[in-house]
Amino acid sequence: MAVQTNANKMKKSQSVGKFFKQVKAELKKVIWPSRNDLVSFTTVVLATCAIATVGVWAADSVFGRALQMFIK
């Protein structure tokens, strides 16, 4: 029984090591964006979030006022 447990621990530690080696190999294949691309993408994301926020706020205000008119 103890031999099997040790064997399982060895297999798990080997598989964990193999996993991290594969992760490192995959990260070497990644084409990372340049600084200009990163700034551009970040600007687009922040602008889109701001526009969506304003849109949701406007819709909430309109529906809130409409509900107040019906309630009163």
CHARMM-style PDB file with segment names, atoms N, HN, CA, C and O in Angstrom:
ATOM      1  N   MET     1       0.825  -1.182   0.000  1.00  0.00      PROA
ATOM      2  CA  MET     1       0.000   0.000   0.000  1.00  0.00      PROA
ATOM      3  C   MET     1       0.873   1.252   0.000  1.00  0.00      PROA
ATOM      4  O   MET     1       0.594   2.192  -0.744  1.00  0.00      PROA
ATOM      5  N   ALA     2       1.925   1.283   0.820  1.00  0.00      PROA
ATOM      6  HN  ALA     2       2.152   0.519   1.424  1.00  0.00      PROA
ATOM      7  CA  ALA     2       2.796   2.448   0.889  1.00  0.00      PROA
ATOM      8  C   ALA     2       3.555   2.640  -0.420  1.00  0.00      PROA
ATOM      9  O   ALA     2       3.856   3.770  -0.804  1.00  0.00      PROA
ATOM     10  N   VAL     3       3.862   1.553  -1.097  1.00  0.00      PROA
ATOM     11  HN  VAL     3       3.617   0.635  -0.784  1.00  0.00      PROA
ATOM     12  CA  VAL     3       4.587   1.652  -2.365  1.00  0.00      PROA
ATOM     13  C   VAL     3       3.720   2.334  -3.404  1.00  0.00      PROA
ATOM     14  O   VAL     3       4.213   3.159  -4.173  1.00  0.00      PROA
ATOM     15  N   GLN     4       2.441   2.007  -3.442  1.00  0.00      PROA
ATOM     16  HN  GLN     4       2.041   1.337  -2.817  1.00  0.00      PROA
ATOM     17  CA  GLN     4       1.532   2.639  -4.391  1.00  0.00      PROA
ATOM     18  C   GLN     4       1.397   4.128  -4.102  1.00  0.00      PROA
ATOM     19  O   GLN     4       1.373   4.935  -5.031  1.00  0.00      PROA
ATOM     20  N   THR     5       1.311   4.494  -2.858  1.00  0.00      PROA
ATOM     21  HN  THR     5       1.331   3.838  -2.103  1.00  0.00      PROA
ATOM     22  CA  THR     5       1.165   5.898  -2.492  1.00  0.00      PROA
ATOM     23  C   THR     5       2.383   6.692  -2.942  1.00  0.00      PROA
ATOM     24  O   THR     5       2.245   7.780  -3.500  1.00  0.00      PROA
ATOM     25  N   ASN     6       3.579   6.150  -2.701  1.00  0.00      PROA
ATOM     26  HN  ASN     6       3.691   5.266  -2.247  1.00  0.00      PROA
ATOM     27  CA  ASN     6       4.796   6.822  -3.136  1.00  0.00      PROA
ATOM     28  C   ASN     6       4.853   6.930  -4.653  1.00  0.00      PROA
ATOM     29  O   ASN     6       5.296   7.945  -5.190  1.00  0.00      PROA
ATOM     30  N   ALA     7       4.407   5.892  -5.342  1.00  0.00      PROA
ATOM     31  HN  ALA     7       4.046   5.068  -4.906  1.00  0.00      PROA
ATOM     32  CA  ALA     7       4.402   5.908  -6.796  1.00  0.00      PROA
ATOM     33  C   ALA     7       3.435   6.980  -7.304  1.00  0.00      PROA
ATOM     34  O   ALA     7       3.740   7.689  -8.264  1.00  0.00      PROA
ATOM     35  N   ASN     8       2.270   7.099  -6.660  1.00  0.00      PROA
ATOM     36  HN  ASN     8       2.023   6.523  -5.881  1.00  0.00      PROA
ATOM     37  CA  ASN     8       1.302   8.115  -7.065  1.00  0.00      PROA
ATOM     38  C   ASN     8       1.856   9.525  -6.833  1.00  0.00      PROA
ATOM     39  O   ASN     8       1.653  10.421  -7.652  1.00  0.00      PROA
ATOM     40  N   LYS     9       2.559   9.710  -5.708  1.00  0.00      PROA
ATOM     41  HN  LYS     9       2.725   8.982  -5.043  1.00  0.00      PROA
ATOM     42  CA  LYS     9       3.152  11.014  -5.428  1.00  0.00      PROA
ATOM     43  C   LYS     9       4.203  11.360  -6.475  1.00  0.00      PROA
ATOM     44  O   LYS     9       4.296  12.508  -6.911  1.00  0.00      PROA
ATOM     45  N   MET    10       4.987  10.376  -6.873  1.00  0.00      PROA
ATOM     46  HN  MET    10       4.911   9.444  -6.519  1.00  0.00      PROA
ATOM     47  CA  MET    10       6.003  10.598  -7.895  1.00  0.00      PROA
ATOM     48  C   MET    10       5.348  10.984  -9.222  1.00  0.00      PROA
ATOM     49  O   MET    10       5.810  11.898  -9.904  1.00  0.00      PROA
ATOM     50  N   LYS    11       4.284  10.292  -9.581  1.00  0.00      PROA
ATOM     51  HN  LYS    11       3.909   9.549  -9.028  1.00  0.00      PROA
ATOM     52  CA  LYS    11       3.599  10.594 -10.836  1.00  0.00      PROA
ATOM     53  C   LYS    11       3.007  12.001 -10.786  1.00  0.00      PROA
ATOM     54  O   LYS    11       3.082  12.739 -11.769  1.00  0.00      PROA
ATOM     55  N   LYS    12       2.420  12.377  -9.648  1.00  0.00      PROA
ATOM     56  HN  LYS    12       2.360  11.778  -8.850  1.00  0.00      PROA
ATOM     57  CA  LYS    12       1.829  13.710  -9.531  1.00  0.00      PROA
ATOM     58  C   LYS    12       2.898  14.781  -9.624  1.00  0.00      PROA
ATOM     59  O   LYS    12       2.701  15.788 -10.306  1.00  0.00      PROA
ATOM     60  N   SER    13       4.032  14.587  -8.950  1.00  0.00      PROA
ATOM     61  HN  SER    13       4.191  13.769  -8.397  1.00  0.00      PROA
ATOM     62  CA  SER    13       5.077  15.606  -8.994  1.00  0.00      PROA
ATOM     63  C   SER    13       5.677  15.708 -10.391  1.00  0.00      PROA
ATOM     64  O   SER    13       6.037  16.795 -10.844  1.00  0.00      PROA
ATOM     65  N   GLN    14       5.781  14.571 -11.067  1.00  0.00      PROA
ATOM     66  HN  GLN    14       5.489  13.688 -10.699  1.00  0.00      PROA
ATOM     67  CA  GLN    14       6.288  14.593 -12.437  1.00  0.00      PROA
ATOM     68  C   GLN    14       5.294  15.278 -13.367  1.00  0.00      PROA
ATOM     69  O   GLN    14       5.693  16.021 -14.264  1.00  0.00      PROA
ATOM     70  N   SER    15       3.997  15.033 -13.157  1.00  0.00      PROA
ATOM     71  HN  SER    15       3.673  14.430 -12.428  1.00  0.00      PROA
ATOM     72  CA  SER    15       3.003  15.648 -14.029  1.00  0.00      PROA
ATOM     73  C   SER    15       2.919  17.155 -13.771  1.00  0.00      PROA
ATOM     74  O   SER    15       2.675  17.927 -14.698  1.00  0.00      PROA
ATOM     75  N   VAL    16       3.117  17.575 -12.524  1.00  0.00      PROA
ATOM     76  HN  VAL    16       3.315  16.947 -11.771  1.00  0.00      PROA
ATOM     77  CA  VAL    16       3.114  19.001 -12.222  1.00  0.00      PROA
ATOM     78  C   VAL    16       4.323  19.660 -12.883  1.00  0.00      PROA
ATOM     79  O   VAL    16       4.202  20.735 -13.471  1.00  0.00      PROA
ATOM     80  N   GLY    17       5.464  19.031 -12.790  1.00  0.00      PROA
ATOM     81  HN  GLY    17       5.563  18.157 -12.312  1.00  0.00      PROA
ATOM     82  CA  GLY    17       6.668  19.555 -13.444  1.00  0.00      PROA
ATOM     83  C   GLY    17       6.501  19.620 -14.951  1.00  0.00      PROA
ATOM     84  O   GLY    17       6.908  20.591 -15.588  1.00  0.00      PROA
ATOM     85  N   LYS    18       5.909  18.596 -15.511  1.00  0.00      PROA
ATOM     86  HN  LYS    18       5.578  17.807 -14.993  1.00  0.00      PROA
ATOM     87  CA  LYS    18       5.668  18.562 -16.960  1.00  0.00      PROA
ATOM     88  C   LYS    18       4.704  19.676 -17.355  1.00  0.00      PROA
ATOM     89  O   LYS    18       4.882  20.311 -18.395  1.00  0.00      PROA
ATOM     90  N   PHE    19       3.689  19.914 -16.535  1.00  0.00      PROA
ATOM     91  HN  PHE    19       3.544  19.397 -15.690  1.00  0.00      PROA
ATOM     92  CA  PHE    19       2.719  20.965 -16.807  1.00  0.00      PROA
ATOM     93  C   PHE    19       3.407  22.322 -16.903  1.00  0.00      PROA
ATOM     94  O   PHE    19       3.177  23.071 -17.853  1.00  0.00      PROA
ATOM     95  N   PHE    20       4.259  22.644 -15.913  1.00  0.00      PROA
ATOM     96  HN  PHE    20       4.446  22.036 -15.141  1.00  0.00      PROA
ATOM     97  CA  PHE    20       4.916  23.940 -15.912  1.00  0.00      PROA
ATOM     98  C   PHE    20       5.913  24.075 -17.060  1.00  0.00      PROA
ATOM     99  O   PHE    20       6.102  25.174 -17.580  1.00  0.00      PROA
ATOM    100  N   LYS    21       6.543  22.996 -17.458  1.00  0.00      PROA
ATOM    101  HN  LYS    21       6.389  22.103 -17.035  1.00  0.00      PROA
ATOM    102  CA  LYS    21       7.430  23.037 -18.627  1.00  0.00      PROA
ATOM    103  C   LYS    21       6.630  23.346 -19.886  1.00  0.00      PROA
ATOM    104  O   LYS    21       7.076  24.111 -20.741  1.00  0.00      PROA
ATOM    105  N   GLN    22       5.447  22.748 -19.995  1.00  0.00      PROA
ATOM    106  HN  GLN    22       5.085  22.126 -19.300  1.00  0.00      PROA
ATOM    107  CA  GLN    22       4.601  22.998 -21.156  1.00  0.00      PROA
ATOM    108  C   GLN    22       4.068  24.433 -21.151  1.00  0.00      PROA
ATOM    109  O   GLN    22       3.959  25.063 -22.203  1.00  0.00      PROA
ATOM    110  N   VAL    23       3.739  24.939 -19.975  1.00  0.00      PROA
ATOM    111  HN  VAL    23       3.827  24.427 -19.120  1.00  0.00      PROA
ATOM    112  CA  VAL    23       3.280  26.331 -19.876  1.00  0.00      PROA
ATOM    113  C   VAL    23       4.386  27.267 -20.339  1.00  0.00      PROA
ATOM    114  O   VAL    23       4.126  28.201 -21.099  1.00  0.00      PROA
ATOM    115  N   LYS    24       5.607  27.033 -19.896  1.00  0.00      PROA
ATOM    116  HN  LYS    24       5.818  26.275 -19.279  1.00  0.00      PROA
ATOM    117  CA  LYS    24       6.738  27.867 -20.289  1.00  0.00      PROA
ATOM    118  C   LYS    24       6.961  27.803 -21.798  1.00  0.00      PROA
ATOM    119  O   LYS    24       7.247  28.819 -22.433  1.00  0.00      PROA
ATOM    120  N   ALA    25       6.832  26.617 -22.363  1.00  0.00      PROA
ATOM    121  HN  ALA    25       6.600  25.792 -21.847  1.00  0.00      PROA
ATOM    122  CA  ALA    25       7.007  26.463 -23.803  1.00  0.00      PROA
ATOM    123  C   ALA    25       5.923  27.212 -24.578  1.00  0.00      PROA
ATOM    124  O   ALA    25       6.207  27.828 -25.605  1.00  0.00      PROA
ATOM    125  N   GLU    26       4.689  27.158 -24.089  1.00  0.00      PROA
ATOM    126  HN  GLU    26       4.459  26.658 -23.255  1.00  0.00      PROA
ATOM    127  CA  GLU    26       3.595  27.865 -24.758  1.00  0.00      PROA
ATOM    128  C   GLU    26       3.764  29.377 -24.658  1.00  0.00      PROA
ATOM    129  O   GLU    26       3.477  30.096 -25.615  1.00  0.00      PROA
ATOM    130  N   LEU    27       4.227  29.865 -23.505  1.00  0.00      PROA
ATOM    131  HN  LEU    27       4.459  29.281 -22.727  1.00  0.00      PROA
ATOM    132  CA  LEU    27       4.413  31.312 -23.343  1.00  0.00      PROA
ATOM    133  C   LEU    27       5.513  31.849 -24.256  1.00  0.00      PROA
ATOM    134  O   LEU    27       5.495  33.024 -24.622  1.00  0.00      PROA
ATOM    135  N   LYS    28       6.466  31.001 -24.625  1.00  0.00      PROA
ATOM    136  HN  LYS    28       6.480  30.046 -24.328  1.00  0.00      PROA
ATOM    137  CA  LYS    28       7.500  31.418 -25.567  1.00  0.00      PROA
ATOM    138  C   LYS    28       6.919  31.617 -26.966  1.00  0.00      PROA
ATOM    139  O   LYS    28       7.471  32.376 -27.762  1.00  0.00      PROA
ATOM    140  N   LYS    29       5.812  30.944 -27.270  1.00  0.00      PROA
ATOM    141  HN  LYS    29       5.363  30.328 -26.624  1.00  0.00      PROA
ATOM    142  CA  LYS    29       5.181  31.044 -28.587  1.00  0.00      PROA
ATOM    143  C   LYS    29       4.285  32.276 -28.721  1.00  0.00      PROA
ATOM    144  O   LYS    29       3.905  32.651 -29.830  1.00  0.00      PROA
ATOM    145  N   VAL    30       3.952  32.899 -27.602  1.00  0.00      PROA
ATOM    146  HN  VAL    30       4.261  32.595 -26.701  1.00  0.00      PROA
ATOM    147  CA  VAL    30       3.027  34.032 -27.617  1.00  0.00      PROA
ATOM    148  C   VAL    30       3.693  35.233 -28.283  1.00  0.00      PROA
ATOM    149  O   VAL    30       4.857  35.539 -28.022  1.00  0.00      PROA
ATOM    150  N   ILE    31       2.936  35.904 -29.144  1.00  0.00      PROA
ATOM    151  HN  ILE    31       1.991  35.655 -29.355  1.00  0.00      PROA
ATOM    152  CA  ILE    31       3.410  37.154 -29.731  1.00  0.00      PROA
ATOM    153  C   ILE    31       2.811  38.281 -28.901  1.00  0.00      PROA
ATOM    154  O   ILE    31       1.622  38.581 -29.013  1.00  0.00      PROA
ATOM    155  N   TRP    32       3.632  38.897 -28.075  1.00  0.00      PROA
ATOM    156  HN  TRP    32       4.597  38.653 -27.983  1.00  0.00      PROA
ATOM    157  CA  TRP    32       3.169  39.935 -27.171  1.00  0.00      PROA
ATOM    158  C   TRP    32       3.004  41.229 -27.943  1.00  0.00      PROA
ATOM    159  O   TRP    32       3.793  41.510 -28.845  1.00  0.00      PROA
ATOM    160  N   PRO    33       1.984  42.035 -27.607  1.00  0.00      PROA
ATOM    161  CA  PRO    33       1.779  43.298 -28.327  1.00  0.00      PROA
ATOM    162  C   PRO    33       2.865  44.316 -27.982  1.00  0.00      PROA
ATOM    163  O   PRO    33       3.466  44.279 -26.908  1.00  0.00      PROA
ATOM    164  N   SER    34       3.096  45.225 -28.931  1.00  0.00      PROA
ATOM    165  HN  SER    34       2.608  45.255 -29.804  1.00  0.00      PROA
ATOM    166  CA  SER    34       4.063  46.288 -28.673  1.00  0.00      PROA
ATOM    167  C   SER    34       3.447  47.306 -27.711  1.00  0.00      PROA
ATOM    168  O   SER    34       2.254  47.243 -27.413  1.00  0.00      PROA
ATOM    169  N   ARG    35       4.251  48.225 -27.238  1.00  0.00      PROA
ATOM    170  HN  ARG    35       5.220  48.276 -27.479  1.00  0.00      PROA
ATOM    171  CA  ARG    35       3.752  49.232 -26.308  1.00  0.00      PROA
ATOM    172  C   ARG    35       2.677  50.090 -26.973  1.00  0.00      PROA
ATOM    173  O   ARG    35       1.675  50.423 -26.340  1.00  0.00      PROA
ATOM    174  N   ASN    36       2.871  50.447 -28.226  1.00  0.00      PROA
ATOM    175  HN  ASN    36       3.685  50.176 -28.740  1.00  0.00      PROA
ATOM    176  CA  ASN    36       1.881  51.262 -28.930  1.00  0.00      PROA
ATOM    177  C   ASN    36       0.562  50.519 -29.090  1.00  0.00      PROA
ATOM    178  O   ASN    36      -0.507  51.099 -28.904  1.00  0.00      PROA
ATOM    179  N   ASP    37       0.636  49.233 -29.434  1.00  0.00      PROA
ATOM    180  HN  ASP    37       1.505  48.761 -29.585  1.00  0.00      PROA
ATOM    181  CA  ASP    37      -0.581  48.426 -29.552  1.00  0.00      PROA
ATOM    182  C   ASP    37      -1.296  48.338 -28.212  1.00  0.00      PROA
ATOM    183  O   ASP    37      -2.519  48.463 -28.138  1.00  0.00      PROA
ATOM    184  N   LEU    38      -0.527  48.123 -27.162  1.00  0.00      PROA
ATOM    185  HN  LEU    38       0.466  48.021 -27.222  1.00  0.00      PROA
ATOM    186  CA  LEU    38      -1.105  47.993 -25.829  1.00  0.00      PROA
ATOM    187  C   LEU    38      -1.820  49.268 -25.404  1.00  0.00      PROA
ATOM    188  O   LEU    38      -2.918  49.211 -24.851  1.00  0.00      PROA
ATOM    189  N   VAL    39      -1.207  50.410 -25.658  1.00  0.00      PROA
ATOM    190  HN  VAL    39      -0.315  50.456 -26.108  1.00  0.00      PROA
ATOM    191  CA  VAL    39      -1.834  51.692 -25.326  1.00  0.00      PROA
ATOM    192  C   VAL    39      -3.099  51.882 -26.152  1.00  0.00      PROA
ATOM    193  O   VAL    39      -4.118  52.345 -25.639  1.00  0.00      PROA
ATOM    194  N   SER    40      -3.035  51.530 -27.411  1.00  0.00      PROA
ATOM    195  HN  SER    40      -2.207  51.154 -27.828  1.00  0.00      PROA
ATOM    196  CA  SER    40      -4.194  51.669 -28.299  1.00  0.00      PROA
ATOM    197  C   SER    40      -5.348  50.784 -27.838  1.00  0.00      PROA
ATOM    198  O   SER    40      -6.485  51.245 -27.742  1.00  0.00      PROA
ATOM    199  N   PHE    41      -5.061  49.530 -27.556  1.00  0.00      PROA
ATOM    200  HN  PHE    41      -4.137  49.156 -27.634  1.00  0.00      PROA
ATOM    201  CA  PHE    41      -6.098  48.598 -27.112  1.00  0.00      PROA
ATOM    202  C   PHE    41      -6.704  49.040 -25.783  1.00  0.00      PROA
ATOM    203  O   PHE    41      -7.918  48.968 -25.589  1.00  0.00      PROA
ATOM    204  N   THR    42      -5.855  49.492 -24.881  1.00  0.00      PROA
ATOM    205  HN  THR    42      -4.870  49.551 -25.038  1.00  0.00      PROA
ATOM    206  CA  THR    42      -6.333  49.941 -23.571  1.00  0.00      PROA
ATOM    207  C   THR    42      -7.247  51.152 -23.719  1.00  0.00      PROA
ATOM    208  O   THR    42      -8.273  51.245 -23.045  1.00  0.00      PROA
ATOM    209  N   THR    43      -6.878  52.073 -24.595  1.00  0.00      PROA
ATOM    210  HN  THR    43      -6.044  51.998 -25.142  1.00  0.00      PROA
ATOM    211  CA  THR    43      -7.703  53.254 -24.842  1.00  0.00      PROA
ATOM    212  C   THR    43      -9.067  52.866 -25.392  1.00  0.00      PROA
ATOM    213  O   THR    43     -10.089  53.408 -24.970  1.00  0.00      PROA
ATOM    214  N   VAL    44      -9.083  51.935 -26.326  1.00  0.00      PROA
ATOM    215  HN  VAL    44      -8.253  51.495 -26.668  1.00  0.00      PROA
ATOM    216  CA  VAL    44     -10.350  51.478 -26.909  1.00  0.00      PROA
ATOM    217  C   VAL    44     -11.225  50.833 -25.838  1.00  0.00      PROA
ATOM    218  O   VAL    44     -12.426  51.096 -25.782  1.00  0.00      PROA
ATOM    219  N   VAL    45     -10.643  50.000 -24.998  1.00  0.00      PROA
ATOM    220  HN  VAL    45      -9.667  49.786 -25.044  1.00  0.00      PROA
ATOM    221  CA  VAL    45     -11.406  49.324 -23.947  1.00  0.00      PROA
ATOM    222  C   VAL    45     -11.970  50.333 -22.951  1.00  0.00      PROA
ATOM    223  O   VAL    45     -13.143  50.250 -22.584  1.00  0.00      PROA
ATOM    224  N   LEU    46     -11.155  51.280 -22.512  1.00  0.00      PROA
ATOM    225  HN  LEU    46     -10.202  51.348 -22.810  1.00  0.00      PROA
ATOM    226  CA  LEU    46     -11.623  52.282 -21.545  1.00  0.00      PROA
ATOM    227  C   LEU    46     -12.707  53.172 -22.149  1.00  0.00      PROA
ATOM    228  O   LEU    46     -13.682  53.502 -21.474  1.00  0.00      PROA
ATOM    229  N   ALA    47     -12.547  53.563 -23.414  1.00  0.00      PROA
ATOM    230  HN  ALA    47     -11.755  53.295 -23.963  1.00  0.00      PROA
ATOM    231  CA  ALA    47     -13.566  54.382 -24.072  1.00  0.00      PROA
ATOM    232  C   ALA    47     -14.873  53.613 -24.218  1.00  0.00      PROA
ATOM    233  O   ALA    47     -15.948  54.169 -23.993  1.00  0.00      PROA
ATOM    234  N   THR    48     -14.788  52.346 -24.590  1.00  0.00      PROA
ATOM    235  HN  THR    48     -13.915  51.894 -24.772  1.00  0.00      PROA
ATOM    236  CA  THR    48     -15.985  51.520 -24.721  1.00  0.00      PROA
ATOM    237  C   THR    48     -16.689  51.358 -23.381  1.00  0.00      PROA
ATOM    238  O   THR    48     -17.916  51.425 -23.309  1.00  0.00      PROA
ATOM    239  N   CYS    49     -15.924  51.148 -22.328  1.00  0.00      PROA
ATOM    240  HN  CYS    49     -14.927  51.094 -22.386  1.00  0.00      PROA
ATOM    241  CA  CYS    49     -16.514  51.034 -20.984  1.00  0.00      PROA
ATOM    242  C   CYS    49     -17.186  52.335 -20.568  1.00  0.00      PROA
ATOM    243  O   CYS    49     -18.269  52.317 -19.983  1.00  0.00      PROA
ATOM    244  N   ALA    50     -16.554  53.457 -20.864  1.00  0.00      PROA
ATOM    245  HN  ALA    50     -15.674  53.472 -21.340  1.00  0.00      PROA
ATOM    246  CA  ALA    50     -17.138  54.749 -20.509  1.00  0.00      PROA
ATOM    247  C   ALA    50     -18.442  54.983 -21.270  1.00  0.00      PROA
ATOM    248  O   ALA    50     -19.420  55.449 -20.686  1.00  0.00      PROA
ATOM    249  N   ILE    51     -18.466  54.666 -22.557  1.00  0.00      PROA
ATOM    250  HN  ILE    51     -17.671  54.287 -23.031  1.00  0.00      PROA
ATOM    251  CA  ILE    51     -19.676  54.837 -23.362  1.00  0.00      PROA
ATOM    252  C   ILE    51     -20.786  53.919 -22.857  1.00  0.00      PROA
ATOM    253  O   ILE    51     -21.941  54.333 -22.761  1.00  0.00      PROA
ATOM    254  N   ALA    52     -20.441  52.691 -22.539  1.00  0.00      PROA
ATOM    255  HN  ALA    52     -19.502  52.355 -22.617  1.00  0.00      PROA
ATOM    256  CA  ALA    52     -21.443  51.754 -22.021  1.00  0.00      PROA
ATOM    257  C   ALA    52     -21.972  52.231 -20.672  1.00  0.00      PROA
ATOM    258  O   ALA    52     -23.165  52.113 -20.395  1.00  0.00      PROA
ATOM    259  N   THR    53     -21.098  52.762 -19.842  1.00  0.00      PROA
ATOM    260  HN  THR    53     -20.128  52.858 -20.067  1.00  0.00      PROA
ATOM    261  CA  THR    53     -21.516  53.274 -18.531  1.00  0.00      PROA
ATOM    262  C   THR    53     -22.502  54.427 -18.682  1.00  0.00      PROA
ATOM    263  O   THR    53     -23.526  54.475 -18.001  1.00  0.00      PROA
ATOM    264  N   VAL    54     -22.186  55.345 -19.572  1.00  0.00      PROA
ATOM    265  HN  VAL    54     -21.354  55.307 -20.125  1.00  0.00      PROA
ATOM    266  CA  VAL    54     -23.085  56.481 -19.800  1.00  0.00      PROA
ATOM    267  C   VAL    54     -24.417  55.993 -20.364  1.00  0.00      PROA
ATOM    268  O   VAL    54     -25.473  56.500 -19.986  1.00  0.00      PROA
ATOM    269  N   GLY    55     -24.374  55.011 -21.266  1.00  0.00      PROA
ATOM    270  HN  GLY    55     -23.516  54.599 -21.573  1.00  0.00      PROA
ATOM    271  CA  GLY    55     -25.606  54.458 -21.834  1.00  0.00      PROA
ATOM    272  C   GLY    55     -26.484  53.796 -20.790  1.00  0.00      PROA
ATOM    273  O   GLY    55     -27.698  54.000 -20.780  1.00  0.00      PROA
ATOM    274  N   VAL    56     -25.890  53.011 -19.920  1.00  0.00      PROA
ATOM    275  HN  VAL    56     -24.904  52.845 -19.928  1.00  0.00      PROA
ATOM    276  CA  VAL    56     -26.654  52.342 -18.861  1.00  0.00      PROA
ATOM    277  C   VAL    56     -27.205  53.376 -17.881  1.00  0.00      PROA
ATOM    278  O   VAL    56     -28.348  53.260 -17.441  1.00  0.00      PROA
ATOM    279  N   TRP    57     -26.399  54.393 -17.532  1.00  0.00      PROA
ATOM    280  HN  TRP    57     -25.469  54.487 -17.889  1.00  0.00      PROA
ATOM    281  CA  TRP    57     -26.861  55.452 -16.639  1.00  0.00      PROA
ATOM    282  C   TRP    57     -28.046  56.202 -17.241  1.00  0.00      PROA
ATOM    283  O   TRP    57     -29.019  56.494 -16.544  1.00  0.00      PROA
ATOM    284  N   ALA    58     -27.965  56.517 -18.547  1.00  0.00      PROA
ATOM    285  HN  ALA    58     -27.175  56.280 -19.113  1.00  0.00      PROA
ATOM    286  CA  ALA    58     -29.051  57.234 -19.214  1.00  0.00      PROA
ATOM    287  C   ALA    58     -30.327  56.387 -19.239  1.00  0.00      PROA
ATOM    288  O   ALA    58     -31.414  56.889 -18.954  1.00  0.00      PROA
ATOM    289  N   ALA    59     -30.193  55.121 -19.574  1.00  0.00      PROA
ATOM    290  HN  ALA    59     -29.310  54.713 -19.806  1.00  0.00      PROA
ATOM    291  CA  ALA    59     -31.367  54.238 -19.606  1.00  0.00      PROA
ATOM    292  C   ALA    59     -31.969  54.107 -18.212  1.00  0.00      PROA
ATOM    293  O   ALA    59     -33.191  54.121 -18.059  1.00  0.00      PROA
ATOM    294  N   ASP    60     -31.141  53.982 -17.220  1.00  0.00      PROA
ATOM    295  HN  ASP    60     -30.149  53.970 -17.343  1.00  0.00      PROA
ATOM    296  CA  ASP    60     -31.625  53.872 -15.841  1.00  0.00      PROA
ATOM    297  C   ASP    60     -32.372  55.143 -15.425  1.00  0.00      PROA
ATOM    298  O   ASP    60     -33.419  55.073 -14.780  1.00  0.00      PROA
ATOM    299  N   SER    61     -31.831  56.285 -15.795  1.00  0.00      PROA
ATOM    300  HN  SER    61     -30.981  56.341 -16.318  1.00  0.00      PROA
ATOM    301  CA  SER    61     -32.483  57.557 -15.462  1.00  0.00      PROA
ATOM    302  C   SER    61     -33.844  57.669 -16.144  1.00  0.00      PROA
ATOM    303  O   SER    61     -34.829  58.067 -15.522  1.00  0.00      PROA
ATOM    304  N   VAL    62     -33.890  57.317 -17.420  1.00  0.00      PROA
ATOM    305  HN  VAL    62     -33.090  56.994 -17.926  1.00  0.00      PROA
ATOM    306  CA  VAL    62     -35.149  57.404 -18.170  1.00  0.00      PROA
ATOM    307  C   VAL    62     -36.192  56.473 -17.566  1.00  0.00      PROA
ATOM    308  O   VAL    62     -37.324  56.888 -17.321  1.00  0.00      PROA
ATOM    309  N   PHE    63     -35.825  55.226 -17.326  1.00  0.00      PROA
ATOM    310  HN  PHE    63     -34.905  54.888 -17.525  1.00  0.00      PROA
ATOM    311  CA  PHE    63     -36.779  54.268 -16.769  1.00  0.00      PROA
ATOM    312  C   PHE    63     -37.177  54.641 -15.341  1.00  0.00      PROA
ATOM    313  O   PHE    63     -38.324  54.442 -14.942  1.00  0.00      PROA
ATOM    314  N   GLY    64     -36.237  55.179 -14.579  1.00  0.00      PROA
ATOM    315  HN  GLY    64     -35.305  55.342 -14.903  1.00  0.00      PROA
ATOM    316  CA  GLY    64     -36.549  55.618 -13.222  1.00  0.00      PROA
ATOM    317  C   GLY    64     -37.568  56.752 -13.211  1.00  0.00      PROA
ATOM    318  O   GLY    64     -38.511  56.743 -12.419  1.00  0.00      PROA
ATOM    319  N   ARG    65     -37.371  57.732 -14.099  1.00  0.00      PROA
ATOM    320  HN  ARG    65     -36.605  57.739 -14.742  1.00  0.00      PROA
ATOM    321  CA  ARG    65     -38.328  58.844 -14.193  1.00  0.00      PROA
ATOM    322  C   ARG    65     -39.679  58.342 -14.670  1.00  0.00      PROA
ATOM    323  O   ARG    65     -40.713  58.792 -14.175  1.00  0.00      PROA
ATOM    324  N   ALA    66     -39.691  57.417 -15.625  1.00  0.00      PROA
ATOM    325  HN  ALA    66     -38.852  57.051 -16.027  1.00  0.00      PROA
ATOM    326  CA  ALA    66     -40.959  56.867 -16.125  1.00  0.00      PROA
ATOM    327  C   ALA    66     -41.704  56.140 -15.010  1.00  0.00      PROA
ATOM    328  O   ALA    66     -42.921  56.279 -14.893  1.00  0.00      PROA
ATOM    329  N   LEU    67     -41.000  55.373 -14.198  1.00  0.00      PROA
ATOM    330  HN  LEU    67     -40.011  55.260 -14.294  1.00  0.00      PROA
ATOM    331  CA  LEU    67     -41.643  54.670 -13.081  1.00  0.00      PROA
ATOM    332  C   LEU    67     -42.164  55.648 -12.049  1.00  0.00      PROA
ATOM    333  O   LEU    67     -43.231  55.424 -11.478  1.00  0.00      PROA
ATOM    334  N   GLN    68     -41.436  56.735 -11.793  1.00  0.00      PROA
ATOM    335  HN  GLN    68     -40.570  56.918 -12.258  1.00  0.00      PROA
ATOM    336  CA  GLN    68     -41.904  57.727 -10.832  1.00  0.00      PROA
ATOM    337  C   GLN    68     -43.200  58.384 -11.322  1.00  0.00      PROA
ATOM    338  O   GLN    68     -44.076  58.706 -10.519  1.00  0.00      PROA
ATOM    339  N   MET    69     -43.318  58.581 -12.630  1.00  0.00      PROA
ATOM    340  HN  MET    69     -42.606  58.320 -13.282  1.00  0.00      PROA
ATOM    341  CA  MET    69     -44.533  59.185 -13.178  1.00  0.00      PROA
ATOM    342  C   MET    69     -45.740  58.257 -12.984  1.00  0.00      PROA
ATOM    343  O   MET    69     -46.847  58.718 -12.709  1.00  0.00      PROA
ATOM    344  N   PHE    70     -45.516  56.960 -13.129  1.00  0.00      PROA
ATOM    345  HN  PHE    70     -44.616  56.585 -13.353  1.00  0.00      PROA
ATOM    346  CA  PHE    70     -46.606  55.996 -12.956  1.00  0.00      PROA
ATOM    347  C   PHE    70     -46.974  55.802 -11.493  1.00  0.00      PROA
ATOM    348  O   PHE    70     -48.143  55.599 -11.165  1.00  0.00      PROA
ATOM    349  N   ILE    71     -45.985  55.864 -10.620  1.00  0.00      PROA
ATOM    350  HN  ILE    71     -45.036  56.029 -10.887  1.00  0.00      PROA
ATOM    351  CA  ILE    71     -46.231  55.628  -9.200  1.00  0.00      PROA
ATOM    352  C   ILE    71     -46.973  56.810  -8.585  1.00  0.00      PROA
ATOM    353  O   ILE    71     -47.856  56.601  -7.753  1.00  0.00      PROA
ATOM    354  N   LYS    72     -46.647  58.033  -8.964  1.00  0.00      PROA
ATOM    355  HN  LYS    72     -45.930  58.202  -9.640  1.00  0.00      PROA
ATOM    356  CA  LYS    72     -47.267  59.220  -8.365  1.00  0.00      PROA
ATOM    357  C   LYS    72     -48.582  59.463  -8.968  1.00  0.00      PROA
ATOM    358  OT1 LYS    72     -49.264  60.419  -8.597  1.00  0.00      PROA
TER     359      LYS     72
END
